[in-house]
Amino acid sequence: MEKQDLNKLKDLERILVKDVMRPVHGGVIDDGTPIVNVLELMASEPRRRVFYVVRDGRLIGIITPRRLLEFIALKVGKTDVLKREGEAIGLRFLIGTTAKDYVGELVSVKPDDSIAEACRKMVEKIMDEIPVITDNGKLIGELSFIDVLNLALQKIKKKPS
C-alpha cells in the first residue's frame, strides 16, 4: 500500500460512527428469553453473528454463536454431561437458562465516536460487529467490519481532488 493510500485511511479518525452505522434489523432479544429459543433464533438467522440482549430497553450485552459454543465446550470438558450410564442426554444443562446467563462483556460505541475508535475496540475484543448505543444504553444501531472495510476501500479508491 502506498503512503498516499495510508494517508487517506487517516480520515477514519474524522469519520463518525453515526455516519456509517446501520439500523439493527432483528437479533434483539430480551434478557429473560430461554436460551433454547436463542439457539432456535441463531439457527434461523445463520448469517447474523451477534445477538443483542436487552433489559428494559437498554443493551446489557451480546451473545455470539462462538460464545455459546465456548460455554458448551467448557461445560462438556469439565463434566461428562453428554453421557449417563451409556445414554446420551444431550445438552440438558441449557434447559432453564436464559439469555442473561450467556452475555459477554458489553463492548459498544457511541454515535459520535470515530470509526477508528470503533475499529480499535473491534480488533481488541475480536468482534465482527459492535453495537452502537446512546448515553443511556439504548441500542440504536450496529457497525460491522464489512462496513469499515467498505469505507476504507472507498477512501483508497477515491481520486485526489
DSSP file with accessible surface (Angstrom, degrees, kcal/mol):
  #  RESIDUE AA STRUCTURE BP1 BP2  ACC     N-H-->O    O-->H-N    N-H-->O    O-->H-N    TCO  KAPPA ALPHA  PHI   PSI    X-CA   Y-CA   Z-CA
    1    1 A M              0   0  145      0, 0.0     2,-0.1     0, 0.0     5,-0.0   0.000 360.0 360.0 360.0 134.2    0.0    0.0    0.0
    2    2 A E     >  -     0   0  130      1,-0.1     4,-1.9     4,-0.0     3,-0.3  -0.366 360.0-113.9 -77.2 158.8    1.4    3.4   -1.0
    3    3 A K  H  > S+     0   0  161      1,-0.2     4,-2.2     2,-0.2     5,-0.2   0.875 117.7  57.3 -59.3 -37.5    2.0    6.2    1.5
    4    4 A Q  H  > S+     0   0   93      1,-0.2     4,-1.5     2,-0.2    -1,-0.2   0.899 105.9  50.3 -60.8 -40.9   -0.8    8.2   -0.2
    5    5 A D  H  > S+     0   0   31     -3,-0.3     4,-1.4     1,-0.2    -1,-0.2   0.901 108.5  52.1 -65.1 -40.1   -3.3    5.4    0.4
    6    6 A L  H  X S+     0   0   90     -4,-1.9     4,-0.9     1,-0.2    -2,-0.2   0.889 106.0  54.4 -63.8 -37.7   -2.3    5.3    4.1
    7    7 A N  H >< S+     0   0   76     -4,-2.2     3,-0.7     1,-0.2     4,-0.4   0.881 104.1  55.1 -63.0 -36.9   -2.9    9.0    4.4
    8    8 A K  H >< S+     0   0   39     -4,-1.5     3,-1.3     1,-0.2    -1,-0.2   0.861 102.3  57.3 -63.6 -34.7   -6.4    8.5    3.1
    9    9 A L  H >< S+     0   0   42     -4,-1.4     3,-2.0     1,-0.3    -1,-0.2   0.731  88.2  74.7 -70.4 -19.7   -7.1    6.0    5.8
   10   10 A K  G X< S+     0   0  130     -4,-0.9     3,-1.9    -3,-0.7     4,-0.3   0.745  78.4  77.2 -63.3 -19.6   -6.2    8.6    8.5
   11   11 A D  G X> S+     0   0   41     -3,-1.3     3,-1.6    -4,-0.4     4,-1.3   0.721  73.2  79.4 -60.3 -20.8   -9.6   10.1    7.6
   12   12 A L  G <4 S+     0   0   22     -3,-2.0   104,-1.7     1,-0.3   103,-0.7   0.750  84.5  61.4 -62.1 -21.7  -11.1    7.3    9.7
   13   13 A E  G <4 S+     0   0   98     -3,-1.9    -1,-0.3    -4,-0.2    -2,-0.2   0.767 108.9  42.1 -71.0 -25.1  -10.2    9.3   12.7
   14   14 A R  T <4 S+     0   0  171     -3,-1.6     2,-0.4    -4,-0.3    -2,-0.2   0.630  95.1  89.0 -98.0 -16.1  -12.5   12.1   11.5
   15   15 A I  S  < S-     0   0   25     -4,-1.3   100,-2.6     2,-0.0   101,-0.3  -0.693  72.0-138.1 -86.6 133.6  -15.4   10.0   10.3
   16   16 A L  B >   -A  114   0A  48     -2,-0.4     3,-1.5    98,-0.3     4,-0.4  -0.612  15.8-121.5 -94.5 152.7  -18.0    9.3   13.0
   17   17 A V  G >> S+     0   0    0     96,-3.0     4,-3.1    93,-0.3     3,-2.2   0.892 111.1  62.7 -54.6 -42.0  -19.8    6.0   13.7
   18   18 A K  G 34 S+     0   0  104     93,-2.7    -1,-0.3     1,-0.3    94,-0.1   0.749  98.7  57.0 -61.8 -19.9  -23.2    7.7   13.2
   19   19 A D  G <4 S+     0   0  111     -3,-1.5    -1,-0.3    92,-0.3    -2,-0.2   0.591 121.2  24.8 -84.5 -10.8  -22.2    8.4    9.5
   20   20 A V  T <4 S+     0   0   35     -3,-2.2    -2,-0.2    -4,-0.4    -3,-0.1   0.624  94.3 105.8-124.9 -26.8  -21.6    4.7    8.8
   21   21 A M     <  -     0   0   51     -4,-3.1   122,-0.2    -5,-0.2   120,-0.0  -0.043  53.7-147.4 -59.0 160.6  -23.7    2.6   11.3
   22   22 A R  B     -B  142   0B  74    120,-2.5   120,-2.4     1,-0.0    -1,-0.1  -0.908  24.4 -93.2-127.1 158.0  -26.8    0.9   10.2
   23   23 A P        -     0   0   76      0, 0.0     2,-0.6     0, 0.0   118,-0.2  -0.289  42.0-108.7 -66.0 155.5  -30.0    0.1   12.0
   24   24 A V        -     0   0   32    116,-0.1     2,-0.6   115,-0.1     3,-0.1  -0.772  31.7-170.0 -86.5 123.0  -30.4   -3.2   13.8
   25   25 A H        -     0   0  147     -2,-0.6    -1,-0.0     1,-0.1   116,-0.0  -0.906  58.6 -33.3-115.0  99.3  -32.8   -5.5   11.9
   26   26 A G  S    S+     0   0   39     -2,-0.6    26,-0.1     1,-0.1    -1,-0.1  -0.095  93.8  95.4  81.1 175.4  -33.6   -8.5   14.1
   27   27 A G        +     0   0    3      1,-0.2    25,-2.9    24,-0.1     2,-0.5   0.622  55.2 126.9  78.4  13.8  -31.3  -10.2   16.5
   28   28 A V  E     +e   52   0C  68     23,-0.2     2,-0.3    25,-0.1    -1,-0.2  -0.911  34.2 176.1-106.3 124.1  -32.6   -8.3   19.6
   29   29 A I  E     -e   53   0C  16     23,-3.3    25,-2.7    -2,-0.5     2,-0.2  -0.942  32.0-111.0-130.1 149.8  -33.7  -10.5   22.5
   30   30 A D  E >   -e   54   0C  84     -2,-0.3     3,-2.0    23,-0.2    69,-0.3  -0.493  31.3-118.9 -74.7 147.7  -34.9   -9.9   26.0
   31   31 A D  T 3  S+     0   0   20     23,-2.2    69,-2.1     1,-0.3    70,-0.2   0.732 112.4  57.0 -63.8 -19.4  -32.6  -11.0   28.8
   32   32 A G  T 3  S+     0   0   32     67,-0.2    -1,-0.3    66,-0.1     3,-0.1   0.426  75.6 124.3 -91.1   3.5  -35.2  -13.4   30.1
   33   33 A T  S <  S-     0   0   30     -3,-2.0    66,-2.3     1,-0.1    67,-0.1  -0.436  72.4-108.7 -65.6 128.1  -35.5  -15.3   26.8
   34   34 A P  B >>  -H   98   0D  62      0, 0.0     4,-1.5     0, 0.0     3,-0.8  -0.320  22.5-126.4 -56.9 140.4  -34.9  -19.0   27.3
   35   35 A I  H 3> S+     0   0    1     62,-2.4     4,-2.7    59,-0.3     5,-0.2   0.819 109.2  63.1 -63.3 -28.2  -31.5  -20.0   25.7
   36   36 A V  H 3> S+     0   0   60     61,-0.4     4,-2.1     1,-0.2    -1,-0.3   0.921 103.6  48.6 -61.7 -39.8  -33.2  -22.7   23.8
   37   37 A N  H <> S+     0   0   81     -3,-0.8     4,-2.2     2,-0.2    -1,-0.2   0.869 109.1  53.2 -66.2 -36.3  -35.2  -20.0   22.0
   38   38 A V  H  X S+     0   0    1     -4,-1.5     4,-2.8     2,-0.2    -2,-0.2   0.922 107.8  50.7 -64.2 -42.7  -32.0  -18.1   21.4
   39   39 A L  H  X S+     0   0   57     -4,-2.7     4,-2.3     1,-0.2    -2,-0.2   0.902 109.6  50.6 -61.8 -40.1  -30.5  -21.2   19.8
   40   40 A E  H  X S+     0   0  121     -4,-2.1     4,-1.8     2,-0.2    -1,-0.2   0.907 110.5  49.6 -63.4 -40.9  -33.5  -21.5   17.5
   41   41 A L  H  X S+     0   0   42     -4,-2.2     4,-1.3     2,-0.2    -2,-0.2   0.923 109.8  51.2 -63.2 -43.2  -33.2  -17.9   16.5
   42   42 A M  H  < S+     0   0   21     -4,-2.8     3,-0.4     1,-0.2    -2,-0.2   0.907 109.8  49.9 -60.2 -40.9  -29.5  -18.4   15.8
   43   43 A A  H  < S+     0   0   79     -4,-2.3    -1,-0.2     1,-0.2    -2,-0.2   0.852 111.0  49.2 -67.6 -31.8  -30.3  -21.4   13.6
   44   44 A S  H  < S+     0   0   83     -4,-1.8    -1,-0.2     1,-0.3    -2,-0.2   0.663 117.4  40.9 -82.3 -16.1  -33.0  -19.4   11.7
   45   45 A E    ><  +     0   0   59     -4,-1.3     3,-1.6    -3,-0.4    -1,-0.3  -0.548  67.4 163.4-127.0  66.4  -30.6  -16.4   11.1
   46   46 A P  T 3  S+     0   0  108      0, 0.0    -1,-0.1     0, 0.0    -2,-0.1   0.723  72.2  57.7 -64.0 -19.2  -27.3  -18.1   10.2
   47   47 A R  T 3  S+     0   0  228     -3,-0.1     2,-0.4     2,-0.0    -5,-0.0   0.690  85.1  93.5 -83.2 -18.1  -25.7  -15.0    8.7
   48   48 A R    <   -     0   0   32     -3,-1.6    -3,-0.1    -6,-0.2     3,-0.1  -0.628  50.0-177.6 -78.2 130.7  -26.1  -13.0   11.9
   49   49 A R        +     0   0   97     -2,-0.4     2,-0.4     1,-0.2    17,-0.2   0.570  65.1  47.6-101.9 -15.3  -23.0  -13.1   14.1
   50   50 A V        -     0   0    5     14,-0.1     2,-0.5    78,-0.1    14,-0.2  -0.995  58.0-165.8-134.3 135.1  -24.2  -11.0   17.0
   51   51 A F  E     - F   0  63C   1     12,-2.3    12,-2.6    -2,-0.4     2,-0.4  -0.987  20.9-138.3-119.3 128.8  -27.4  -11.2   19.0
   52   52 A Y  E     -eF  28  62C   0    -25,-2.9   -23,-3.3    -2,-0.5     2,-0.5  -0.745   9.2-152.7 -94.4 130.5  -28.2   -8.2   21.3
   53   53 A V  E     -eF  29  61C   0      8,-2.8     7,-3.0    -2,-0.4     8,-1.3  -0.900  18.1-175.0-106.5 122.9  -29.6   -8.8   24.8
   54   54 A V  E     -eF  30  59C  22    -25,-2.7   -23,-2.2    -2,-0.5     2,-0.4  -0.848  17.0-167.1-119.6 152.9  -31.7   -6.0   26.3
   55   55 A R  E >  S- F   0  58C 108      3,-2.6     3,-2.0    -2,-0.3   -25,-0.0  -0.980  81.9 -12.3-135.9 124.3  -33.4   -5.4   29.6
   56   56 A D  T 3  S-     0   0  150     -2,-0.4     3,-0.1     1,-0.3    -1,-0.1   0.874 130.3 -53.6  52.3  40.1  -35.9   -2.6   29.9
   57   57 A G  T 3  S+     0   0   50      1,-0.2    82,-0.5    81,-0.0     2,-0.4   0.452 116.5 111.1  79.8  -0.9  -34.9   -1.2   26.5
   58   58 A R  E <  S-FG  55 138C 135     -3,-2.0    -3,-2.6    80,-0.2     2,-0.3  -0.887  72.6-115.3-110.6 141.1  -31.2   -1.0   27.4
   59   59 A L  E     +F   54   0C   9     78,-2.9    -5,-0.2    -2,-0.4     3,-0.1  -0.528  34.1 171.6 -71.0 127.5  -28.5   -3.1   26.0
   60   60 A I  E     -     0   0C  43     -7,-3.0     2,-0.3     1,-0.4    46,-0.2   0.556  59.2 -45.2-111.6 -14.9  -26.9   -5.3   28.6
   61   61 A G  E     -F   53   0C   0     -8,-1.3    -8,-2.8    44,-0.1    -1,-0.4  -0.978  52.6 -99.4 171.0-177.7  -24.7   -7.5   26.5
   62   62 A I  E     -F   52   0C  17     42,-0.3    42,-2.1    -2,-0.3     2,-0.4  -0.908  15.9-152.4-128.0 155.6  -24.3   -9.6   23.4
   63   63 A I  E     -F   51   0C   0    -12,-2.6   -12,-2.3    -2,-0.3    40,-0.1  -0.998  13.8-171.9-125.1 133.6  -24.4  -13.3   22.7
   64   64 A T     >  -     0   0   35     -2,-0.4     4,-2.0   -14,-0.2     5,-0.2  -0.888  35.9-118.6-118.8 153.2  -22.5  -14.8   19.8
   65   65 A P  H  > S+     0   0   50      0, 0.0     4,-2.6     0, 0.0     5,-0.2   0.907 117.3  56.5 -54.7 -37.1  -22.6  -18.4   18.5
   66   66 A R  H  > S+     0   0  152    -17,-0.2     4,-2.6     1,-0.2     5,-0.2   0.916 104.0  51.4 -61.4 -42.5  -19.0  -18.6   19.3
   67   67 A R  H  > S+     0   0   97      1,-0.2     4,-2.3     2,-0.2    -1,-0.2   0.916 110.7  48.4 -62.8 -41.7  -19.6  -17.7   23.0
   68   68 A L  H  X S+     0   0    5     -4,-2.0     4,-2.6     2,-0.2    -1,-0.2   0.924 111.6  49.5 -64.6 -41.9  -22.3  -20.3   23.3
   69   69 A L  H  X S+     0   0  118     -4,-2.6     4,-2.8     2,-0.2    -2,-0.2   0.902 110.2  51.0 -64.0 -39.1  -20.0  -23.0   21.7
   70   70 A E  H  X S+     0   0   95     -4,-2.6     4,-2.5     2,-0.2    -1,-0.2   0.921 110.9  49.0 -63.0 -41.6  -17.2  -22.0   24.1
   71   71 A F  H  X S+     0   0   72     -4,-2.3     4,-2.7     2,-0.2     5,-0.2   0.939 112.6  47.1 -63.2 -45.3  -19.6  -22.3   27.0
   72   72 A I  H  X S+     0   0   27     -4,-2.6     4,-3.1     1,-0.2     5,-0.3   0.937 112.7  49.3 -62.9 -44.3  -20.8  -25.7   25.8
   73   73 A A  H  X S+     0   0   63     -4,-2.8     4,-2.5     1,-0.2    -1,-0.2   0.910 112.4  48.3 -61.9 -40.8  -17.2  -26.9   25.2
   74   74 A L  H  X S+     0   0  101     -4,-2.5     4,-1.9     2,-0.2    -1,-0.2   0.938 114.0  46.1 -64.5 -45.4  -16.2  -25.8   28.7
   75   75 A K  H  X S+     0   0   83     -4,-2.7     4,-1.9     1,-0.2     6,-0.3   0.924 115.0  46.3 -64.5 -44.2  -19.2  -27.4   30.3
   76   76 A V  H  < S+     0   0   43     -4,-3.1    -1,-0.2    -5,-0.2    -2,-0.2   0.896 111.7  52.6 -67.1 -37.6  -18.6  -30.7   28.4
   77   77 A G  H  < S+     0   0   70     -4,-2.5    -1,-0.2    -5,-0.3    -2,-0.2   0.852 112.5  43.5 -67.9 -32.6  -14.9  -30.7   29.2
   78   78 A K  H  < S+     0   0  163     -4,-1.9     2,-0.3     1,-0.2    -1,-0.2   0.819 124.8  21.4 -84.3 -34.7  -15.4  -30.3   33.0
   79   79 A T  S  < S-     0   0   69     -4,-1.9     2,-2.0    -5,-0.2     3,-0.3  -0.965  78.6-115.5-134.0 155.0  -18.2  -32.8   33.4
   80   80 A D    >   +     0   0  116     -2,-0.3     3,-0.8     1,-0.2    -4,-0.1  -0.451  54.6 150.2 -87.0  66.8  -19.4  -35.7   31.5
   81   81 A V  T 3   +     0   0   24     -2,-2.0    11,-0.3    -6,-0.3    -1,-0.2   0.641  61.7  63.5 -77.1 -12.0  -22.8  -34.1   30.7
   82   82 A L  T 3  S+     0   0   64     -3,-0.3     7,-1.0    -6,-0.2     8,-0.5   0.613 104.1  44.9 -88.9 -10.9  -23.2  -35.9   27.4
   83   83 A K  E <   +I   88   0E 124     -3,-0.8     2,-0.3     5,-0.2     5,-0.2  -0.987  50.3 174.8-135.4 142.1  -23.4  -39.4   28.9
   84   84 A R  E >  S-I   87   0E 123      3,-1.9     3,-2.0    -2,-0.4    -3,-0.0  -0.893  83.2 -24.4-144.2 111.2  -25.1  -41.0   31.7
   85   85 A E  T 3  S-     0   0  195     -2,-0.3     3,-0.1     1,-0.3    -2,-0.0   0.911 127.1 -49.7  50.6  47.1  -24.7  -44.8   32.1
   86   86 A G  T 3  S+     0   0   73      1,-0.2     2,-0.5     0, 0.0    -1,-0.3   0.455 115.7 117.5  77.6   0.6  -24.1  -45.1   28.4
   87   87 A E  E <   -I   84   0E  96     -3,-2.0    -3,-1.9     2,-0.0     2,-0.3  -0.865  65.4-128.6-106.1 130.1  -27.1  -43.0   27.4
   88   88 A A  E     -I   83   0E  76     -2,-0.5    -5,-0.2    -5,-0.2    -6,-0.1  -0.603  23.7-178.9 -73.5 129.0  -26.7  -39.7   25.6
   89   89 A I    >   -     0   0   30     -7,-1.0     3,-0.6    -2,-0.3    -1,-0.1   0.367  26.3-148.6-110.2   2.8  -28.6  -36.9   27.5
   90   90 A G  T 3   -     0   0   34     -8,-0.5    -1,-0.3     1,-0.2     3,-0.2  -0.327  53.8 -33.0  69.8-145.9  -27.8  -34.1   25.0
   91   91 A L  T >  S+     0   0   72      1,-0.2     3,-2.1     2,-0.1     4,-0.4  -0.323  76.9 145.3-109.9  49.9  -27.4  -30.6   26.2
   92   92 A R  G X   +     0   0  123     -3,-0.6     3,-1.4     1,-0.3    -1,-0.2   0.746  60.1  75.3 -61.3 -24.2  -29.9  -30.7   29.0
   93   93 A F  G 3  S+     0   0   41      1,-0.3    -1,-0.3    -3,-0.2    -2,-0.1   0.703  87.9  62.6 -64.5 -14.7  -27.8  -28.3   31.1
   94   94 A L  G X  S+     0   0    6     -3,-2.1     3,-2.0     2,-0.1   -59,-0.3   0.777  80.4 101.6 -77.2 -25.2  -29.0  -25.5   28.8
   95   95 A I  T <  S+     0   0  122     -3,-1.4     3,-0.1    -4,-0.4    -3,-0.0  -0.349  85.8  21.1 -64.2 134.2  -32.6  -26.0   29.9
   96   96 A G  T 3  S+     0   0   76      1,-0.4    -1,-0.3    -2,-0.1     2,-0.2   0.354  98.9 113.0  90.9  -7.0  -33.8  -23.4   32.4
   97   97 A T    <   -     0   0   29     -3,-2.0   -62,-2.4     2,-0.0   -61,-0.4  -0.652  50.5-153.9 -96.7 157.3  -31.1  -20.9   31.5
   98   98 A T  B >   -H   34   0D  22    -64,-0.3     3,-1.9    -2,-0.2     4,-0.3  -0.754  34.8 -90.8-124.2 174.2  -31.8  -17.6   29.8
   99   99 A A  G >  S+     0   0    0    -66,-2.3     3,-2.2   -69,-0.3     4,-0.5   0.849 120.0  63.0 -53.6 -39.6  -30.0  -15.2   27.5
  100  100 A K  G >  S+     0   0   93    -69,-2.1     3,-0.5     1,-0.3    -1,-0.3   0.762  93.5  64.5 -62.6 -21.7  -28.7  -13.2   30.5
  101  101 A D  G <  S+     0   0   86     -3,-1.9    -1,-0.3   -70,-0.2    -2,-0.2   0.610 109.0  38.8 -74.1 -11.0  -26.7  -16.3   31.6
  102  102 A Y  G <  S+     0   0    5     -3,-2.2    -1,-0.2    -4,-0.3    -2,-0.2   0.345  81.1 125.2-122.8   3.7  -24.6  -16.1   28.4
  103  103 A V    <   -     0   0   34     -3,-0.5   -40,-0.2    -4,-0.5     2,-0.1  -0.404  46.0-147.7 -70.4 143.6  -23.9  -12.5   27.8
  104  104 A G        -     0   0   16    -42,-2.1   -42,-0.3     1,-0.2    -1,-0.1  -0.334  44.1 -51.1 -95.0-176.4  -20.4  -11.4   27.4
  105  105 A E        -     0   0  129     -2,-0.1     2,-0.8   -44,-0.1    -1,-0.2  -0.292  62.0-114.8 -55.2 135.6  -18.7   -8.2   28.4
  106  106 A L        +     0   0   64    -46,-0.2     2,-0.5   -45,-0.1    -1,-0.1  -0.694  41.3 172.7 -81.0 111.3  -20.6   -5.2   26.9
  107  107 A V        +     0   0   17     -2,-0.8     2,-0.3    18,-0.0    -3,-0.0  -0.991  15.9 146.7-117.4 125.1  -18.3   -3.5   24.4
  108  108 A S        -     0   0   20     -2,-0.5     2,-0.3    22,-0.1    24,-0.2  -0.904  35.1-134.4-149.0 173.1  -20.0   -0.8   22.4
  109  109 A V  B     -c  132   0B   1     22,-2.2    24,-2.5    -2,-0.3    -2,-0.0  -0.897  18.4-126.3-129.7 163.7  -19.5    2.6   20.7
  110  110 A K    >   -     0   0   70     -2,-0.3     3,-1.9    22,-0.2   -93,-0.3  -0.726  31.3-107.7-105.5 159.2  -21.5    5.8   20.7
  111  111 A P  T 3  S+     0   0   27      0, 0.0   -93,-2.7     0, 0.0   -92,-0.3   0.823 118.2  51.2 -58.0 -32.1  -22.7    7.6   17.6
  112  112 A D  T 3  S+     0   0  102    -95,-0.2     2,-0.1   -96,-0.1     0, 0.0   0.402  85.7 107.6 -91.0   5.0  -20.1   10.4   18.0
  113  113 A D  S <  S-     0   0   45     -3,-1.9   -96,-3.0     1,-0.1   -95,-0.3  -0.452  77.4-105.7 -72.4 155.5  -17.1    8.0   18.4
  114  114 A S  B  >  -A   16   0A  17    -98,-0.2     4,-2.1     1,-0.1   -98,-0.3  -0.436  18.0-120.4 -79.6 156.7  -14.7    7.9   15.5
  115  115 A I  H  > S+     0   0    0   -100,-2.6     4,-2.8  -103,-0.7  -102,-0.2   0.886 116.1  58.6 -60.8 -36.9  -14.6    4.9   13.1
  116  116 A A  H  > S+     0   0   12   -104,-1.7     4,-2.4  -101,-0.3    -1,-0.2   0.913 105.3  48.4 -60.7 -41.8  -11.0    4.5   14.2
  117  117 A E  H  > S+     0   0   63   -105,-0.2     4,-2.2     2,-0.2    -1,-0.2   0.916 110.7  50.9 -64.7 -42.6  -12.1    4.1   17.8
  118  118 A A  H  X S+     0   0    0     -4,-2.1     4,-2.6     1,-0.2    -2,-0.2   0.926 110.1  50.6 -60.1 -42.5  -14.7    1.5   16.8
  119  119 A C  H  X S+     0   0   31     -4,-2.8     4,-2.8     1,-0.2     5,-0.3   0.910 107.6  52.9 -61.0 -45.0  -12.0   -0.4   14.8
  120  120 A R  H  X S+     0   0  117     -4,-2.4     4,-2.7     1,-0.2    -1,-0.2   0.932 111.9  45.3 -57.2 -46.4   -9.7   -0.4   17.8
  121  121 A K  H  X S+     0   0   60     -4,-2.2     4,-2.4     2,-0.2    -2,-0.2   0.912 112.9  50.5 -64.8 -42.0  -12.4   -1.9   20.0
  122  122 A M  H  <>S+     0   0    9     -4,-2.6     5,-2.6     2,-0.2     4,-0.4   0.913 114.7  43.2 -64.4 -41.1  -13.4   -4.4   17.4
  123  123 A V  H ><5S+     0   0  114     -4,-2.8     3,-0.9     3,-0.2    -2,-0.2   0.942 114.1  50.6 -69.6 -45.9   -9.8   -5.6   16.9
  124  124 A E  H 3<5S+     0   0  142     -4,-2.7    -2,-0.2    -5,-0.3    -1,-0.2   0.891 120.9  33.9 -60.3 -40.0   -9.0   -5.6   20.6
  125  125 A K  T 3<5S-     0   0   78     -4,-2.4    -1,-0.3    -5,-0.2    -2,-0.2   0.330 108.6-120.1-100.9   6.7  -12.1   -7.7   21.5
  126  126 A I  T < 5 +     0   0  128     -3,-0.9     2,-0.4    -4,-0.4    -3,-0.2   0.969  55.0 162.3  52.4  62.7  -12.1   -9.8   18.3
  127  127 A M      < -     0   0   25     -5,-2.6    -1,-0.2     1,-0.1     3,-0.1  -0.925  39.9-164.2-116.1 137.4  -15.6   -8.6   17.2
  128  128 A D  S    S+     0   0   71     -2,-0.4    17,-2.6     1,-0.2     2,-0.3   0.749  86.1  19.4 -83.4 -31.0  -17.2   -8.8   13.8
  129  129 A E  E     - D   0 144B  12     15,-0.2    -1,-0.2    16,-0.1    15,-0.2  -0.984  67.7-157.3-138.6 149.8  -19.9   -6.3   14.8
  130  130 A I  E     - D   0 143B   0     13,-2.8    13,-2.2    -2,-0.3   -22,-0.1  -0.992  21.4-121.8-130.9 135.3  -20.2   -3.7   17.5
  131  131 A P  E     - D   0 142B   0      0, 0.0   -22,-2.2     0, 0.0     2,-0.5  -0.464  16.0-142.4 -75.1 149.7  -23.4   -2.3   18.9
  132  132 A V  E     +cD 109 141B   0      9,-2.9     8,-2.8   -24,-0.2     9,-1.3  -0.959  27.9 178.3-110.8 123.9  -24.0    1.5   18.8
  133  133 A I  E     - D   0 139B  14    -24,-2.5     6,-0.2    -2,-0.5     2,-0.1  -0.870  26.3-118.1-127.0 159.6  -25.8    2.8   21.9
  134  134 A T    >   -     0   0   38      4,-1.9     3,-2.0    -2,-0.3    -1,-0.0  -0.309  46.1 -91.5 -81.9 176.1  -27.0    6.1   23.3
  135  135 A D  T 3  S+     0   0  147      1,-0.3    -1,-0.1     2,-0.1   -25,-0.0   0.802 129.1  51.4 -60.5 -28.5  -25.7    7.6   26.5
  136  136 A N  T 3  S-     0   0   92      2,-0.1    -1,-0.3     1,-0.0     0, 0.0   0.312 124.2-101.6 -94.6  10.7  -28.5    5.9   28.4
  137  137 A G    <   +     0   0   12     -3,-2.0   -78,-2.9     1,-0.3     2,-0.3   0.514  68.0 150.5  91.1   6.5  -27.7    2.5   26.9
  138  138 A K  B     -G   58   0C 120    -80,-0.2    -4,-1.9     1,-0.1     2,-0.5  -0.559  49.0-122.1 -76.3 131.4  -30.4    2.3   24.2
  139  139 A L  E     + D   0 133B  26    -82,-0.5    -6,-0.2    -2,-0.3     3,-0.1  -0.604  42.3 161.0 -73.3 120.7  -29.4    0.2   21.2
  140  140 A I  E     -     0   0B  57     -8,-2.8     2,-0.3    -2,-0.5    -7,-0.2   0.471  57.7 -29.2-121.5  -6.4  -29.7    2.4   18.1
  141  141 A G  E     - D   0 132B   0     -9,-1.3    -9,-2.9  -118,-0.2     2,-0.3  -0.988  52.3-117.2 177.1-174.8  -27.5    0.6   15.5
  142  142 A E  E     -BD  22 131B   3   -120,-2.4  -120,-2.5    -2,-0.3     2,-0.4  -0.973   8.5-151.0-147.8 157.8  -24.6   -1.6   14.7
  143  143 A L  E     - D   0 130B   0    -13,-2.2   -13,-2.8    -2,-0.3     2,-0.3  -1.000  16.3-162.0-131.7 128.9  -21.3   -1.3   12.8
  144  144 A S  E  >  - D   0 129B   3     -2,-0.4     4,-1.8   -15,-0.2   -15,-0.2  -0.737  33.0-115.3-110.7 162.6  -19.7   -4.3   11.2
  145  145 A F  H  > S+     0   0   66    -17,-2.6     4,-2.8    -2,-0.3     5,-0.2   0.834 118.3  58.8 -62.4 -29.5  -16.2   -5.0   10.0
  146  146 A I  H  > S+     0   0   71    -18,-0.3     4,-2.7     2,-0.2    -1,-0.2   0.912 102.8  52.3 -65.8 -40.5  -17.6   -5.1    6.5
  147  147 A D  H  > S+     0   0   30      2,-0.2     4,-2.0     1,-0.2    -1,-0.2   0.926 112.7  45.4 -58.3 -43.9  -19.0   -1.6    6.9
  148  148 A V  H  X S+     0   0   14     -4,-1.8     4,-2.7     2,-0.2    -2,-0.2   0.917 112.0  50.6 -68.8 -42.4  -15.5   -0.4    7.9
  149  149 A L  H  X S+     0   0   93     -4,-2.8     4,-2.6     1,-0.2    -2,-0.2   0.916 110.3  50.1 -62.1 -42.1  -13.7   -2.3    5.1
  150  150 A N  H  X S+     0   0   82     -4,-2.7     4,-2.3     2,-0.2    -1,-0.2   0.915 111.1  49.2 -61.9 -42.0  -16.1   -0.8    2.5
  151  151 A L  H  X S+     0   0   19     -4,-2.0     4,-2.3    -5,-0.2    -2,-0.2   0.931 110.9  49.7 -62.7 -44.6  -15.4    2.6    3.9
  152  152 A A  H  X S+     0   0   18     -4,-2.7     4,-2.4     1,-0.2    -2,-0.2   0.919 110.4  50.4 -61.9 -42.4  -11.6    2.1    3.8
  153  153 A L  H  X S+     0   0   86     -4,-2.6     4,-2.6     1,-0.2    -1,-0.2   0.905 108.6  52.0 -62.6 -41.1  -11.9    0.8    0.2
  154  154 A Q  H  X S+     0   0  127     -4,-2.3     4,-1.3     1,-0.2    -1,-0.2   0.917 110.5  48.7 -59.9 -42.4  -13.9    3.9   -0.8
  155  155 A K  H  < S+     0   0   42     -4,-2.3    -2,-0.2     2,-0.2    -1,-0.2   0.905 113.3  46.2 -64.9 -42.6  -11.2    6.2    0.8
  156  156 A I  H  < S+     0   0   38     -4,-2.4    -2,-0.2     1,-0.2    -1,-0.2   0.908 115.4  45.6 -67.9 -40.6   -8.3    4.3   -1.0
  157  157 A K  H  < S+     0   0  159     -4,-2.6    -1,-0.2    -5,-0.2    -2,-0.2   0.679  86.5 110.3 -78.8 -15.2  -10.1    4.3   -4.4
  158  158 A K  S  < S-     0   0  125     -4,-1.3     3,-0.1    -5,-0.2  -150,-0.0  -0.394  71.2-126.3 -65.6 129.2  -11.2    8.0   -4.2
  159  159 A K        -     0   0  175     -2,-0.2    -1,-0.1     1,-0.1    -2,-0.1  -0.516  29.8-101.7 -74.2 142.1   -9.2   10.1   -6.7
  160  160 A P              0   0   93      0, 0.0    -1,-0.1     0, 0.0     0, 0.0  -0.356 360.0 360.0 -62.8 142.0   -7.4   13.1   -5.2
  161  161 A S              0   0  161     -3,-0.1    -3,-0.0    -2,-0.0     0, 0.0  -0.429 360.0 360.0 -89.0 360.0   -9.3   16.4   -5.9
